């Protein structure tokens, strides 16, 4: 019986048969088979068909969406709006803070002026204690303090309401009592009990006054009227 001779292929033959990597299929064959499975037209050798190249080039050269510029402009306006809202909020906070500060220290100038009057009053009290027998010192000091205080009021546009001898005005005068008088035919302020003041044109407090009334009729006048 004759023995069969086994032929062992050379490495070159194996590479030619397996595609060089031992997988049994050439890379080009794999690409072509994948393209065929996907239904893509391919040229021989795995190259894309001319129709595929044309469609890819057309897709890359297609213009952006018409809504893109409008969307970009909307984003820009939104950013400007948010910035404006933030600036307005900061401005309101600063304005509110400045307003509160102005109210808090609005009377600083008036208080500073009144401190000078208080200093004079304390000097008067000190002088009166050092010279209790000299009442003239106390009187002069009180007069000086009163003049200083009135000057402060004038500096701040506070004026005294002229009342004595003026016709009674309920908008400016507060009648405390009435007193008969034959000097005035209409109700007139005879005496000021407490002075009234106004700030600019606004009444701060009315003057308390004594108002005249016509004198009571005499007996002859009563008989004549009867």
C-alpha positions, 0 to 999 in steps of 0.5 A: 500500500502506497503512503500519501504525501502531505504537502505543507504550504509555504508562508507566502501561500498562506498570506496570499490565501488569508489576506495577510492576517490569518482571518481568511478574508481580505480587508477590501472584501470586508468593506465591500461586504459591509457596504453591500449589506448596508445597501451603499453603492460601492466601486470595485476595490471598496471606493465610494460610488460617484453618486455617494461622493456628490451627495456628501459634498452637497451636504457639507456645502449646504447653508446653515438653518435660516433660523440660526441668525434669528436665534443668535440675535434673540440670545443677544437681546436676552443678554442685554435685557438681563444686564439692564434688569440687573443694573436697574435693581442695583440703581434702586438699591443705591437710591433706597440706601441714599434716601434712607441715609438722607432721612436719618441725618436730615436734622443734623444741621438743625441739631448742630445749631441747637447745640450752640443754644444749649451751650449758652443756656448752660453758661447762664445756669453756671453764672446764676449758680456762681452769683445767686444774689445777682438776678440780673445775670440770670435775666440777661443770660436767658434773654441772650439764649432766647435771641440765639434760639430765635436766630436758629429758627430764622436760619431754618425759615421758621417765622413767628405768626403775627397775631396781636392786633390782627383780625382773628383767623381760625386757620392761624389762631386758636382762641383760648378765651374771649374778652369784650372790647369796644375798640374793634368792631370785628373779632380781633386778637387782643393778646397772644398767650402762646406764639405760633410758628410757620415753616416757609408757608406751612403752619407748624402750630397755631398761635393761642390768643385772646379774642375781642368781642363786641361790648355788652349793650348798655341799658339805653341801647337795650331800650332803644333796640326794644 
